[in-house]
Amino acid sequence: MNQRTLLITLTGPDRPGVTSRLFAVLAGFPVTVADVEQVVIRGRLTLGVLVAYAGDRPTGTGGTLGALWTAVERIAEDLGMDVELSTSTAAKEHRKRGRLHVSVLGAPLLPAAIAGIAGRIAAAGANIDRIERLANYPVTCVELAVSGADPDALRADLAAEAAAQQVDVAVQRSGLQRRAKRLVVMDVDSTLIQGEVIELLAAHAGCLGEVEKVTAAAMRGELDFAESLRERVALLAGLPEEVFDRVRAEVVLTPGARTMVRTLKRLDYRFAIVSGGFTQITDALVAELGIDYSAANTLEVSGGKLTGRVVGEIVDRPGKARALERFAAEAGIPITQTVAIGDGANDLDMIAAAGLGIAFNAKAVVRQAADTAVTAPYLDSILYLLGIPRAEVEAADAEDGLAHDPHH
């Protein structure tokens, strides 16, 4: 006996009771629910219901296909809605190949960007199954559910389109792995905070220009980080240790930092920072934000003054990756469920090691190596890449009695 399907699509003004009334009608016929999808945009509802039935028509206590058709049309007319019905033979449903989530972030997000992204997806032979808006400020983010594409090839195609359209695009595999990211490990300087701590210290030592040049070369990957750090720290010799208090007061969090950490901690994520900077500054951030794990360098102090040396092993590029692995082990979290966020060349190893590597306002060498890049200057934009909508963040803040965060 043939298995057939009937697709019922209602569109019109949203109001309470539409879904319940439609399914109450369907309950009178010998049909089963094969699929349901509903979306509301600006008060307008689209409800699609796919029902399956055996044989040529759903005969039985509820009557024929014609009777079902008539009953659905009557409900639509009563609700002031439009209805479409179409029948087909039900093919065996296969899991769609290459299910991906494509996140597009822009400020602003222009129609040309969506057209370009959608065109690249179509050119790859893939299909957009669903589009959902996750945020409308401080950036606009829409998420596309895409099937039928090779993720690596599509990521390369969309990266080129993103650059042309001046938007950020992330391509991630669908499924449990995307939802299971449980440890976030973040760089500090120019990522969690604005600017570089060593440059703040150098300003007090009167050698800012010299330090800035070395820092820039190190972040581009032109110098060995450990060697460049020793070279810069040597210039700080003689500073009084009270300088740490002054620099801590000068540190400015990146917009969205508090919201990102607070939201992920609510979701039982573990949060870690790894820094080529200094514990004398990062320890205060750990306490302020409630961060679970941290690793950073320590400046040597003797007789109340900086000696111009670093104590112990330097946290450099491979050191950051080792810290990520250590934190994951301590938390009992697989590496595949970690997220690493950074901006400089010394973040490359941990970005490569993590389940998801994100380049945040990063140097070109990091953008090219990471799974995805975010150029919007708001750290909480990363929440959208994890599938967390802005509305849910604000609802949780409201429940906790938190006012709008001026730092997003």
Beta strands, then each sheet from edge to edge (+ up, - down):
strand 1: 3-13
strand 2: 32-41
strand 3: 44-54
strand 4: 82-89
strand 5: 100-106
strand 6: 127-135
strand 7: 140-147
strand 8: 168-173
strand 9: 183-187
strand 10: 193-194
strand 11: 252-253
strand 12: 270-278
strand 13: 293-302
strand 14: 305-311
strand 15: 338-342
strand 16: 356-360
strand 17: 372-374
sheet 1: 2+ 3- 1+ 4-
sheet 2: 6+ 7- 5+ 8-
sheet 3: 14+ 13- 12- 9- 15- 16- 17-
sheet 4: 10+ 11-
end
